[in-house]
Amino acid sequence: MTALRYYRISVAIPVIFPLLALILLSTIGSILPNQVEGMLTFLFLSLVVGGVPYIMIAVPLLIWFRNRDASWYWNFSFVAPLVFCVLLIFLFVGWGLVYLVMGQAFSINLVEVFRTIGLSSLILGYAYVVLAHIGFFLLRKLGYID
């Protein structure tokens, strides 16, 4: 496998890991320690909250950046969580504004949106970046990546 192919596939990590967490919760969740169950639940909920926006952002970016080389993907991976965080916050604020325009009772607490959604997506996003890079270096050491 080439480095470019690995980086393109690794874009799916933020979807695959929460799905694996859901499978673990569904099958052996009742016997897991509370801390592990809490982490798996957090992972799954990250997909519930950010999965659709992530796919809406990741797929067009993959298409738009299809002619880039592996080093570009490596460099972009370090700013991608920040880009996603900003876009996710704008999506949530925009969604709240649509409710306001429609006359629905919906209050937007921007501090809470930035604190919960923004901070969670940044932490989780950079955790996924670290996992992707660890996977890359391990697979490269084992000879699976050219």
N, C-alpha and C positions, 0 to 999 in steps of 0.2 A: 504494500500500500504506500502511496506517496504521502508526503507531509500535507500537501494541499487537500487530498481526499480526507485525511484524518481530521483536519480542522473543519472541513465542511460537515463531516458526520458529527463532530463534537458539538455542533450547534444544537443538536437534539438532546443533549444532556439535561437541560432544564425541564424537558418534558418526560424523558425516560426515568429519571430518578424519582420524581413524585409518583409516577405510575407504579414503579417497583415498591415504593412505600405503601401505596394503596393495596397492592397484592399482599405484602407482609402484614399489614393491619387486618386485612380480611381473613387471612389464613391463620396466623399465629399471634395476632394482636393481643389476645386475652392472656397469654403467658409471658409477654414481654414485660420487663421492668417499666415502671411509670415514666422514667426519663427517656428511655428508648421509644416508648409509645408516643410520648409528647413530641419528640423530634420527628418521628415518622408522620404524625398528624400535621405538624408544621409544614413538612415537605409536601404532603398531599394538598393542604390548603393553599400553598403557594401556587399550585397548578390551578386550583379553583379560582383564585383571585387574579393571577397573572398569566395563566396559560393561553387564553385566547388573545390578549394583547401581545404576548410574546410571539405567538405564531404570526399574528398580523404584522409584526415588526420584522421578525427573523426571515420569513420567506421573501418578502420584497428586497431585503438587504442582500440575501444570498443571490437573488437574480441580478440585482444591481451591481454587485461586486463579483460577478462570475468570472471576469477576466483578470482578477488580481492573483498574485502569487502567494505562496505559503507564508512568506515573511510579512506580507501585508496583513493576513489573517492573524498572525501571531501578535503583531503590534496593535491591531484593532481590538483584540480580545481584552486588552487592558483598559480600554475606554468604553467597551460595549456595555458593561453593567451600568455605568453612569448615564450613557445615552438612553438605555432602556428605562432607568429610574425616572429620568426627566420626562420621557414620553408617557410612561405609565401615570405619573402624577398629572400630566396634562389631560390624559384620557379620563381620569377620575374626576378632576375638576370640571372638565367639559361635560361629562355625564351629569354631574350635579347641576350645572347651569342649564342643561336641557330640562331637567325636572323643574327648575325655578321658572323657566320661560313657559312651561306647560301649566304653571300654576299649582303644581304639586307641592305639598308640604315637605320640603327637603332642606335641611340645613347643612352647609358645608363648613366644617371646622378645618381650615387650611393647616393649622399647626398639627392637628391630629393626622391629617392625610400625609403631610411630609414626614411626621415622626414614625408612623406605623408602616405605611405603604413604602415610602421612600427608603427608610432605614432598612427595613426587611428586604426589599428588593436589592439594595446595594450589598448587604452582607451576603445574602444568598447568591447573588450574581457573581461576586468575587470568589465565593467558595466554589462555584461551578468552574470558574476560570482556573483556579488552582487545580481542581480535579482534572480538567482537560489537559493542562500542561504536565501534571504528574503522569497522566496516562500516556501522553506523547513521549516523554522522556523514557518511561519504562518500556514502551513498545519499541522505541528506537534502540534502546540498549539490547533488547531481546532479538533485534533484527527484523521485526515485522514492518518497520517503516524505513523506507529508503532514505 
